[in-house]
């Protein structure tokens, strides 16, 4: 059976949009570390949409945003690469906090707001790859 790329791209886009909304809701409630975690998910899912669109096959089951970008054939600027490395860390730090909960301690409103803005900038940039 042939892969319905259009349907799968739409699925990943819808999921990414919902995760970005959840990130905003969590931020509004003051749950900053999980807000950034869902921001990571939104970027990951949008990258998977780009992958499916460009490759015509299912996206790999990976969470590393730089690797996913590379496999999708997206050329990254140094800034975008560094941003994706940092955002990828939100996935791990929120899921597997260290004993000192240092990531959660660092995730105050100012930090999370700045990082969420970066996530939204990258999100918009990735959406252009789907046009």
C-alpha positions as a printed Julia matrix, in Angstrom:
131×3 Matrix{Float64}:
  0.0    0.0    0.0
  1.32   3.43  -0.98
  2.11   6.0    1.66
 -0.46   8.82   1.79
  2.12  11.57   2.32
 -0.43  14.38   2.31
 -2.45  12.79   5.1
  0.64  12.07   7.19
  2.07  15.57   6.7
 -1.3   17.01   7.79
 -1.27  14.72  10.83
  2.18  15.9   11.95
  1.29  19.56  11.32
 -1.91  19.26  13.36
 -0.06  17.51  16.19
  2.65  20.18  16.18
  0.08  22.96  16.32
 -1.7   21.32  19.24
  1.57  20.82  21.12
  2.44  24.49  20.65
 -0.95  25.43  22.11
 -0.29  23.14  25.08
  3.11  24.81  25.54
  1.34  28.17  25.75
 -1.24  26.84  28.21
  1.46  25.37  30.44
  3.4   28.63  30.31
  0.29  30.57  31.34
 -0.12  28.24  34.33
  3.5   28.71  35.37
  4.58  25.17  34.47
  7.63  26.41  32.6
  9.74  23.27  32.23
  6.88  21.3   30.71
  5.99  24.26  28.54
  9.45  23.99  26.98
  9.09  20.21  26.74
  5.91  20.65  24.68
  7.69  23.33  22.65
 10.28  20.69  21.79
  7.5   18.29  20.78
  5.98  20.91  18.48
  9.3   21.42  16.7
  9.94  17.68  16.51
  6.55  17.0   14.94
  6.87  19.84  12.45
 10.28  18.45  11.45
  8.64  15.07  10.94
  6.08  16.73   8.65
  8.93  18.23   6.62
 10.67  14.85   6.52
  7.57  13.08   5.17
  6.96  15.84   2.61
 10.54  15.78   1.31
 11.27  12.06   1.57
  7.87  10.49   0.9
  8.35   8.01   3.72
  7.52   7.74   7.41
  9.57   9.91   9.73
 12.12   8.16  11.94
 11.39   7.57  15.61
 14.02   9.99  16.87
 13.85  13.07  19.09
 17.16  14.76  18.26
 16.12  17.86  16.33
 19.44  18.43  14.57
 19.58  14.83  13.39
 15.96  14.96  12.29
 16.66  18.17  10.35
 19.64  16.56   8.69
 17.7   13.47   7.71
 14.93  15.7    6.33
 17.5   17.49   4.17
 17.13  20.86   5.87
 20.16  23.14   5.73
 20.67  24.76   9.11
 22.4   28.02   9.84
 24.76  27.92  12.8
 22.18  29.81  14.87
 19.36  27.41  13.96
 21.61  24.44  14.69
 22.52  25.84  18.12
 18.88  26.62  18.86
 17.84  23.08  17.95
 20.58  21.6   20.13
 19.34  23.68  23.06
 15.68  22.83  22.41
 16.5   19.12  22.14
 17.89  19.33  25.67
 14.47  20.44  26.93
 13.15  17.04  25.93
 15.68  15.21  28.05
 15.87  17.63  30.95
 12.1   17.72  31.42
 11.7   13.94  31.13
 14.73  12.95  33.17
 15.54  15.7   35.67
 18.75  15.43  37.62
 18.66  14.95  41.37
 18.99  18.69  41.94
 16.19  19.48  39.49
 18.51  22.11  38.04
 16.58  22.47  34.79
 13.32  23.09  36.64
 15.09  25.56  38.91
 16.42  27.42  35.87
 12.97  27.5   34.23
 11.67  30.72  35.65
  9.2   32.87  33.75
 11.83  35.04  32.05
 13.91  32.06  30.86
 10.9   30.11  29.61
  9.39  33.13  27.88
 12.63  33.78  25.99
 13.04  30.13  25.01
  9.4   29.79  23.98
  9.82  32.82  21.7
 12.8   31.08  20.07
 10.74  27.92  19.66
  7.97  29.91  17.98
 10.46  31.58  15.63
 11.83  28.19  14.58
  8.28  26.85  14.28
  7.4   29.62  11.82
 10.63  29.06   9.89
  9.88  25.33   9.6
  6.33  26.0    8.41
  7.89  27.77   5.41
  9.57  24.45   4.54
  6.08  22.97   4.21
  4.83  25.57   1.72
